[in-house]
Amino acid sequence: MGNPAVQIVAPLEAWLEDFRSTLEVFLDAYCVVDIAGKVVDFNLAFTELVGESHRKILKIGNFSDLVRLNSDVNPCINVMISEKALRLDEVLGSTKAYPDLKLIIGAVPVFSKSREVVGALITLRNVTAEAVLLSKYDEKKKDSVTDGLTTLYNKVYMEETITKSIKNSLRDTRPLTLVMCDIDHFKKVNDNHGHQAGDYVLKLVASTLKNMMRETDFAGRFGGEEFVVLLTNCGEQGAEIFAERFRKGIESSLFIFEGKRIPVTLSQGTATLNMAWQDGLNPDTLLTELIHQADTALYQAKNAGRNRVVQFKKP
């Protein structure tokens, strides 16, 4: 579109005429500015982005007054001074139409036929809506793989993760240990203090667990009061150290709900992937076997008096 109300220097006007057909195919908002940063040409998407009419845009004039950026970089000035293309990813700013705006900005200098910089072409992609949608997607994805109460991973996700980790351990011949944890006498907590107290205990145990894990480990809630921890690149000795530290941490923690202290302890069973007995077994079978072994060790810990860690030993 031409802007007859704006005085444009001849070289810039000539460039606009030469590239008019190219500019018309732009789907993103764009504007062309002169060497003073004054907007001299733009498309309908630009008017929608800034929230001003065609006439008002021409009246306001300066790009920086139409699109206010929370950045020290001025795409108009910088691109014309450097005479090089510029790309700014996810720049925050605001316009009349979008008080909270997130943009991807591209800018290229405009040259006259004598190779003098006479302005700049600026493209603006509004990713504000995309960012909101992506955030909602991330939240939905997180909800699909985590337990709502404890924010630990759920059973399905943990089983998938353990299977993948088994494949990696077999490939790299690195140890891997599974720890099954169960809150002792949890039914009594619910019966004596109520289900809200039980939820409180579950959340505090989960929080303590997350604080004790390494970044490479995974923890999930397998259901009820049972948790599972995947310790990557960790053998029997390291697993015992972790499990004992976790057990002692829970035993020494204060669980106080509505002014009443609730005694909480953990029983745990650990099982380490043994490279000697894995030959011929696929990762899915190994997953089942590893869970069974950790569960067996947990059962032994409970039968031995609870509040202890038992490592699985193959007969």
C-alpha positions in Angstrom: 0.0 0.0 0.0 1.3 3.4 -0.8 1.3 6.2 1.8 0.9 9.4 -0.1 0.5 11.4 3.1 4.1 10.6 4.1 7.0 12.3 2.5 9.4 9.6 1.5 12.9 10.1 0.1 13.2 9.1 -3.5 15.6 6.2 -3.1 13.4 4.6 -0.4 10.2 5.2 -2.5 12.0 3.5 -5.4 12.9 0.5 -3.2 9.3 0.2 -2.1 8.1 0.2 -5.7 10.6 -2.5 -6.7 9.7 -4.8 -3.8 6.0 -4.1 -3.5 5.0 -7.5 -4.8 7.3 -9.2 -2.3 6.0 -7.2 0.6 2.4 -8.1 -0.2 3.0 -11.8 0.5 4.1 -11.2 4.1 1.7 -12.8 6.6 3.6 -11.4 9.6 3.3 -7.7 10.5 5.9 -5.5 8.8 6.8 -1.9 8.5 9.4 0.1 6.5 11.1 3.0 8.3 13.3 5.8 7.0 16.7 6.7 8.4 15.0 8.7 11.2 13.0 5.7 12.3 9.7 7.0 11.0 7.3 4.4 9.7 6.6 5.1 6.0 5.0 1.8 4.9 3.2 -1.1 6.6 0.6 -3.8 6.1 -2.7 -4.6 7.7 -1.1 -7.0 10.2 1.0 -4.2 11.5 -2.1 -2.0 12.2 -3.7 -4.9 14.1 -0.5 -5.4 16.1 -0.1 -1.8 17.2 -3.9 -1.2 17.6 -3.9 2.1 15.7 -5.6 3.1 12.5 -3.7 3.7 9.3 -4.0 7.4 9.6 -3.0 7.4 13.3 0.1 5.3 12.6 1.2 7.9 10.0 0.5 10.7 12.5 2.5 9.1 15.4 5.2 8.3 12.9 8.1 6.9 15.0 8.4 3.1 15.2 9.5 3.3 18.9 6.3 5.2 19.8 4.2 2.5 18.2 6.0 -0.5 19.4 7.6 -0.1 22.8 10.2 -2.7 23.5 11.7 -3.7 26.8 15.1 -3.9 25.3 18.1 -1.7 24.8 18.2 -2.8 21.1 16.4 -0.5 18.7 15.9 -2.6 15.5 15.6 0.5 13.4 18.8 2.1 14.5 20.9 -1.0 15.0 20.2 -2.5 11.7 20.9 0.7 9.8 24.1 1.4 11.6 25.5 -2.1 11.2 24.1 -2.5 7.7 23.5 -6.1 8.6 20.4 -8.2 9.2 19.1 -8.4 12.8 17.0 -11.1 14.6 15.6 -10.7 18.1 13.9 -13.8 19.5 11.0 -13.4 22.0 11.4 -9.7 22.8 9.0 -8.3 25.4 7.2 -5.1 24.7 3.8 -3.4 24.4 1.5 -1.7 22.0 -1.9 -0.1 22.3 -3.5 -3.5 21.3 -1.2 -5.7 23.4 -0.1 -4.3 26.8 1.9 -7.5 27.3 3.5 -8.4 24.1 6.1 -11.1 23.1 7.6 -10.6 19.6 10.1 -12.2 17.3 11.6 -9.3 15.4 13.6 -9.4 12.2 15.1 -6.4 10.5 17.2 -5.8 7.3 18.7 -2.5 6.1 17.2 -1.0 2.9 19.8 0.1 0.4 19.5 2.6 -2.4 20.8 1.7 -5.9 24.0 3.5 -4.9 24.3 1.2 -1.9 23.4 3.9 0.7 21.3 2.9 3.7 18.0 4.7 3.3 15.9 2.8 5.9 15.0 -0.6 7.3 12.4 -3.3 6.8 11.2 -4.7 10.1 9.1 -7.8 10.5 7.2 -8.6 13.7 5.8 -11.9 14.6 3.4 -11.8 17.6 4.1 -15.0 19.6 2.1 -13.8 22.7 -0.8 -16.2 21.9 1.6 -18.9 20.9 3.4 -18.5 24.3 0.1 -18.8 26.1 -0.9 -21.9 24.2 2.5 -23.4 24.8 2.2 -22.7 28.5 -1.2 -24.4 28.6 0.2 -27.3 26.6 3.1 -27.7 29.1 0.7 -27.6 32.0 -1.6 -30.2 30.4 1.4 -32.4 29.6 2.7 -32.0 33.1 -0.7 -32.9 34.5 -0.7 -36.1 32.4 2.5 -37.4 33.8 2.4 -36.3 37.4 0.5 -37.2 40.5 -1.8 -34.3 41.4 -1.3 -34.5 45.1 2.5 -35.0 45.5 3.6 -33.6 42.0 5.8 -36.6 41.7 5.6 -38.6 38.4 2.7 -41.0 38.1 3.0 -44.8 37.7 2.6 -44.9 34.0 5.3 -42.3 33.4 7.7 -43.9 35.9 7.3 -47.3 34.2 8.1 -45.8 30.8 11.1 -43.9 32.3 12.4 -47.0 34.1 12.2 -49.0 30.8 14.1 -46.3 28.9 16.7 -46.2 31.7 17.2 -49.9 31.6 17.9 -49.7 27.9 20.5 -47.0 28.5 22.1 -49.0 31.3 22.4 -52.1 29.2 23.9 -50.1 26.4 26.4 -48.2 28.5 26.9 -51.1 31.1 26.1 -48.7 33.9 24.3 -49.7 37.1 20.7 -48.8 37.9 18.8 -49.2 41.1 15.1 -49.1 41.9 13.9 -48.2 45.4 10.4 -49.0 46.6 9.3 -46.9 49.6 6.2 -47.4 51.7 5.0 -45.2 54.6 4.6 -47.4 57.7 1.1 -47.8 59.2 -0.3 -45.1 56.9 -3.8 -46.4 57.4 -3.6 -45.4 61.0 -2.7 -41.9 60.0 -5.9 -41.7 58.0 -8.0 -43.4 60.7 -6.6 -41.4 63.7 -6.1 -38.0 62.1 -8.3 -37.9 59.0 -7.6 -38.1 55.3 -6.5 -34.4 55.1 -3.7 -35.3 57.6 -2.8 -38.3 55.3 -2.6 -36.0 52.3 -0.4 -33.7 54.3 2.0 -36.5 55.2 2.1 -37.7 51.6 3.0 -34.2 50.3 5.7 -33.7 52.9 7.3 -37.1 52.3 7.3 -36.3 48.5 8.8 -32.9 49.1 11.6 -34.4 51.3 12.3 -37.0 48.6 12.6 -34.4 45.9 15.1 -32.4 48.0 17.3 -35.5 48.5 17.4 -36.7 44.9 20.0 -35.9 42.3 19.0 -34.2 39.1 19.5 -37.4 37.2 17.1 -39.4 39.4 13.3 -39.9 39.1 10.6 -40.3 41.7 7.0 -41.3 41.3 4.0 -42.3 43.3 2.9 -45.8 42.5 -0.4 -45.4 44.4 -1.6 -45.0 47.9 1.4 -44.5 50.2 3.9 -46.2 48.0 6.7 -44.4 46.2 9.3 -45.5 43.7 12.7 -43.9 43.1 14.9 -44.6 40.1 18.6 -44.0 40.8 20.5 -43.9 37.6 24.1 -44.8 37.4 23.9 -46.1 41.0 24.8 -49.5 42.4 23.9 -51.3 45.6 26.2 -49.3 47.8 25.1 -45.9 46.6 21.4 -47.0 46.7 21.8 -48.1 50.4 23.4 -44.7 51.3 20.5 -42.8 49.5 17.7 -45.0 51.0 19.2 -44.7 54.6 19.5 -41.0 54.3 15.9 -40.7 53.1 14.7 -43.0 55.9 16.5 -41.1 58.6 15.3 -37.8 57.1 11.7 -38.8 57.4 12.2 -40.4 60.8 13.7 -37.1 62.1 11.2 -34.8 60.4 8.4 -33.1 62.3 4.9 -34.0 60.9 2.5 -31.7 62.7 -1.0 -31.4 61.4 -3.5 -29.1 63.2 -1.3 -28.9 66.2 -0.8 -32.7 66.6 2.4 -34.5 65.8 2.1 -37.5 63.6 4.9 -40.2 63.8 6.1 -41.1 60.3 8.6 -43.7 59.2 9.5 -45.5 56.0 10.2 -49.0 54.9 12.2 -49.4 51.7 13.4 -52.2 49.4 16.1 -51.7 46.8 16.9 -53.8 43.7 19.9 -53.2 41.4 20.0 -54.1 37.7 22.5 -57.0 37.6 24.3 -57.3 34.3 25.0 -61.0 35.1 21.3 -62.1 35.0 20.0 -59.7 32.3 21.3 -61.7 29.3 18.4 -62.7 27.0 15.8 -60.5 28.8 14.2 -57.6 27.0 13.8 -54.2 28.8 10.0 -54.8 29.5 10.8 -58.1 31.2 13.6 -56.5 33.1 11.2 -53.8 34.3 8.8 -56.3 35.7 11.6 -58.3 37.3 13.2 -55.2 38.8 9.9 -54.0 40.3 9.2 -57.5 41.7 12.6 -57.6 43.3 12.3 -54.2 44.9 8.8 -55.1 46.1 10.1 -58.3 47.6 12.8 -56.4 49.5 10.2 -53.9 50.7 8.0 -56.8 52.0 11.0 -58.2 53.8 11.7 -54.8 55.4 8.1 -54.6 56.7 8.2 -58.2 58.0 11.5 -57.4 59.8 9.9 -54.6 61.9 9.5 -51.7 59.4 11.5 -48.4 59.4 14.4 -50.0 57.6 16.1 -50.6 54.3 16.5 -54.1 52.7 18.4 -54.8 49.6 17.2 -57.6 47.3 19.6 -60.5 47.2 19.0 -63.1 44.5 19.0 -66.7 46.0 
